[in-house]
């Protein structure tokens, strides 16, 4: 899983143990993931996958997204994925590795 948006990279870089992201791929709860974020490689575990999230659901997870508004978050996801994301994926960051060169 890769995070490239500057707001999300900054949010994760501050050390939050949780991240919410909008995705088109159907991750599974308890799935271990390798996370590429800027020049860092992180490891995490999917806690929850919510299909076709409503605005109310996005509002509940907004604080874990790195964005200021649901609209900003959703629009960035559409732009990055090229289509409307189908899933909200909530992750726990389990371990941080050293910087990659």
Backbone as CSV, one residue per row, in Angstrom:
resi,resn,N_x,N_y,N_z,CA_x,CA_y,CA_z,C_x,C_y,C_z
1,UNK,0.853,-1.160,0.000,0.000,0.000,0.000,0.904,1.229,0.000
2,UNK,0.586,2.164,-0.880,1.432,3.341,-1.015,0.642,4.607,-0.692
3,UNK,1.270,5.496,0.070,0.698,6.804,0.367,1.592,7.859,-0.268
4,UNK,1.008,8.681,-1.154,1.795,9.683,-1.863,1.313,11.112,-1.637
5,UNK,0.074,11.289,-1.222,-0.449,12.648,-1.037,0.316,13.316,0.107
6,UNK,0.810,14.547,-0.116,1.623,15.225,0.911,0.946,15.339,2.277
7,UNK,-0.357,15.551,2.317,-1.049,15.666,3.608,-1.027,14.348,4.367
8,UNK,-1.187,13.257,3.650,-1.194,11.941,4.294,0.221,11.563,4.719
9,UNK,1.189,11.833,3.873,2.587,11.551,4.215,2.973,12.320,5.483
10,UNK,2.568,13.578,5.567,2.860,14.392,6.756,2.150,13.819,7.987
11,UNK,0.881,13.458,7.830,0.100,12.899,8.936,0.748,11.615,9.476
12,UNK,1.100,10.710,8.598,1.711,9.454,9.015,3.089,9.715,9.617
13,UNK,3.808,10.676,9.047,5.138,11.018,9.541,5.142,11.540,10.963
14,UNK,4.007,12.050,11.423,3.905,12.552,12.798,3.764,11.419,13.811
15,UNK,3.666,10.179,13.318,3.677,9.033,14.213,2.333,8.499,14.641
16,UNK,1.271,8.869,13.952,-0.038,8.340,14.324,-0.054,6.817,14.198
17,UNK,-0.604,6.124,15.190,-0.672,4.667,15.092,-1.835,4.168,14.228
18,UNK,-2.710,5.076,13.789,-3.873,4.686,12.979,-3.972,5.554,11.736
19,UNK,-4.405,4.947,10.632,-4.571,5.658,9.367,-5.837,5.139,8.694
20,UNK,-6.657,6.064,8.198,-7.826,5.704,7.396,-7.554,6.133,5.967
21,UNK,-7.874,5.277,5.017,-7.595,5.557,3.619,-8.741,5.050,2.744
22,UNK,-8.954,5.716,1.632,-9.976,5.305,0.671,-9.283,4.557,-0.454
23,UNK,-9.760,3.357,-0.747,-9.102,2.490,-1.717,-10.095,1.854,-2.670
24,UNK,-9.576,1.403,-3.813,-10.389,0.671,-4.786,-10.197,-0.837,-4.641
25,UNK,-9.140,-1.245,-3.939,-8.824,-2.665,-3.750,-9.459,-3.170,-2.451
26,UNK,-10.050,-4.364,-2.436,-10.717,-4.880,-1.240,-9.760,-5.562,-0.245
27,UNK,-9.125,-4.778,0.596,-8.286,-5.352,1.644,-9.163,-6.144,2.612
28,UNK,-8.534,-6.998,3.424,-9.263,-7.838,4.375,-8.880,-7.473,5.814
29,UNK,-9.817,-7.528,6.738,-9.457,-7.336,8.148,-8.400,-8.353,8.563
30,UNK,-7.478,-7.913,9.392,-6.339,-8.688,9.902,-5.243,-8.904,8.857
31,UNK,-5.433,-8.378,7.645,-4.407,-8.499,6.603,-3.205,-7.641,6.980
32,UNK,-2.025,-8.213,6.885,-0.789,-7.453,7.108,-0.424,-6.749,5.804
33,UNK,0.006,-5.489,5.928,0.353,-4.713,4.742,1.699,-4.030,4.933
34,UNK,2.392,-3.896,3.845,3.627,-3.106,3.781,3.212,-1.752,3.255
35,UNK,3.586,-0.700,3.966,3.151,0.646,3.613,4.353,1.462,3.175
36,UNK,4.285,1.992,1.961,5.301,2.898,1.454,4.765,4.317,1.655
37,UNK,5.525,5.126,2.388,5.074,6.476,2.723,6.261,7.420,2.651
38,UNK,6.344,8.181,1.557,7.511,9.030,1.372,8.753,8.160,1.290
39,UNK,9.756,8.454,2.125,10.991,7.665,2.127,11.001,6.608,3.230
40,UNK,9.857,6.348,3.817,9.741,5.362,4.904,8.995,4.121,4.427
41,UNK,9.328,3.010,5.055,8.568,1.775,4.872,7.992,1.423,6.233
42,UNK,6.686,1.285,6.275,5.978,0.977,7.511,5.282,-0.362,7.354
43,UNK,4.932,-0.960,8.452,4.165,-2.199,8.425,2.906,-1.977,9.226
44,UNK,1.813,-2.528,8.754,0.558,-2.337,9.446,-0.358,-3.526,9.317
45,UNK,-1.488,-3.404,9.999,-2.511,-4.436,9.969,-3.853,-3.753,9.710
46,UNK,-4.616,-4.313,8.780,-5.943,-3.778,8.488,-6.856,-4.131,9.665
47,UNK,-7.469,-3.122,10.242,-8.396,-3.325,11.350,-9.815,-3.513,10.832
48,UNK,-10.198,-2.655,9.892,-11.579,-2.655,9.422,-11.621,-2.235,7.964
49,UNK,-12.536,-2.842,7.205,-12.790,-2.453,5.818,-14.283,-2.174,5.718
50,UNK,-14.604,-0.962,5.273,-15.999,-0.546,5.168,-16.309,-0.282,3.696
51,UNK,-17.155,-1.114,3.070,-17.489,-0.891,1.656,-18.450,0.279,1.480
52,UNK,-18.234,1.019,0.379,-19.113,2.114,-0.024,-19.517,3.001,1.141
53,UNK,-18.552,3.670,1.704,-18.755,4.490,2.890,-19.621,5.709,2.628
54,UNK,-20.499,5.999,3.572,-21.346,7.186,3.511,-20.549,8.393,4.005
55,UNK,-21.091,9.572,3.786,-20.461,10.794,4.269,-20.327,10.752,5.785
56,UNK,-21.324,10.217,6.458,-21.272,10.116,7.929,-20.120,9.218,8.379
57,UNK,-19.902,8.123,7.685,-18.802,7.226,8.023,-17.467,7.918,7.777
58,UNK,-17.359,8.599,6.657,-16.117,9.320,6.356,-15.844,10.372,7.424
59,UNK,-16.869,11.033,7.898,-16.694,12.036,8.959,-16.145,11.406,10.231
60,UNK,-16.598,10.182,10.552,-16.109,9.488,11.749,-14.627,9.152,11.657
61,UNK,-14.133,8.901,10.442,-12.738,8.503,10.250,-11.851,9.640,9.735
62,UNK,-12.419,10.806,9.537,-11.677,11.941,8.983,-10.419,12.268,9.788
63,UNK,-10.499,12.202,11.094,-9.354,12.537,11.953,-8.156,11.626,11.708
64,UNK,-8.374,10.468,11.101,-7.291,9.515,10.832,-6.811,9.559,9.385
65,UNK,-7.320,10.505,8.603,-7.024,10.555,7.173,-5.882,11.494,6.797
66,UNK,-5.660,12.526,7.609,-4.680,13.555,7.268,-5.294,14.742,6.546
67,UNK,-6.570,14.650,6.182,-7.245,15.727,5.464,-8.104,16.571,6.413
68,UNK,-8.485,17.759,5.941,-9.277,18.686,6.756,-10.779,18.498,6.602
69,UNK,-11.220,18.035,5.438,-12.648,17.852,5.188,-12.878,16.543,4.437
70,UNK,-14.100,16.041,4.540,-14.483,14.833,3.815,-14.368,15.069,2.310
71,UNK,-14.786,16.233,1.851,-14.731,16.545,0.420,-13.294,16.537,-0.089
72,UNK,-12.390,17.141,0.673,-10.972,17.167,0.292,-10.409,15.752,0.220
73,UNK,-10.744,14.931,1.198,-10.285,13.542,1.261,-10.821,12.748,0.073
74,UNK,-12.109,12.829,-0.152,-12.738,12.082,-1.245,-12.192,12.530,-2.605
75,UNK,-12.092,13.841,-2.818,-11.591,14.360,-4.096,-10.145,13.940,-4.354
76,UNK,-9.320,13.938,-3.316,-7.925,13.502,-3.476,-7.866,12.025,-3.842
77,UNK,-8.732,11.218,-3.226,-8.754,9.781,-3.527,-9.180,9.524,-4.968
78,UNK,-10.199,10.236,-5.430,-10.653,10.078,-6.815,-9.534,10.473,-7.778
79,UNK,-8.864,11.562,-7.482,-7.771,12.026,-8.350,-6.615,11.012,-8.362
80,UNK,-6.252,10.484,-7.207,-5.126,9.544,-7.126,-5.437,8.190,-7.756
81,UNK,-6.688,7.721,-7.593,-7.062,6.396,-8.102,-7.671,6.437,-9.502
82,UNK,-8.087,7.611,-9.939,-8.693,7.723,-11.261,-10.153,7.318,-11.307
83,UNK,-10.714,7.002,-10.152,-12.129,6.632,-10.050,-12.558,6.703,-8.584
84,UNK,-13.853,6.568,-8.373,-14.393,6.625,-7.013,-13.932,5.396,-6.224
85,UNK,-13.330,5.597,-5.056,-12.915,4.457,-4.247,-14.123,3.704,-3.691
86,UNK,-13.976,2.401,-3.540,-15.078,1.554,-3.079,-15.001,1.229,-1.593
87,UNK,-13.834,1.422,-0.983,-13.629,0.956,0.389,-12.933,2.000,1.246
88,UNK,-13.339,2.077,2.501,-12.585,2.798,3.507,-11.817,1.725,4.270
89,UNK,-10.504,1.879,4.324,-9.652,0.900,5.007,-9.031,1.598,6.210
90,UNK,-9.239,1.022,7.389,-8.699,1.563,8.634,-7.565,0.654,9.085
91,UNK,-6.376,1.237,9.251,-5.155,0.478,9.538,-4.547,0.857,10.877
92,UNK,-3.877,-0.093,11.487,-3.018,0.193,12.621,-1.584,0.036,12.150
93,UNK,-0.779,1.066,12.365,0.638,1.001,12.011,1.328,0.246,13.140
94,UNK,1.940,-0.887,12.795,2.523,-1.771,13.802,4.014,-1.552,14.041
95,UNK,4.739,-1.178,12.990,6.186,-1.071,13.136,6.711,-0.095,12.099
96,UNK,7.713,0.647,12.491,8.366,1.581,11.575,9.779,1.095,11.299
97,UNK,10.142,1.056,10.038,11.488,0.645,9.650,12.347,1.871,9.416
98,UNK,13.636,1.645,9.171,14.569,2.723,8.893,14.269,3.346,7.542
99,UNK,14.774,4.553,7.335,14.598,5.238,6.056,15.221,4.423,4.941
100,UNK,14.584,4.472,3.778,15.166,3.834,2.594,15.949,4.857,1.820
101,UNK,17.043,4.464,1.218,17.842,5.375,0.385,17.541,5.157,-1.067
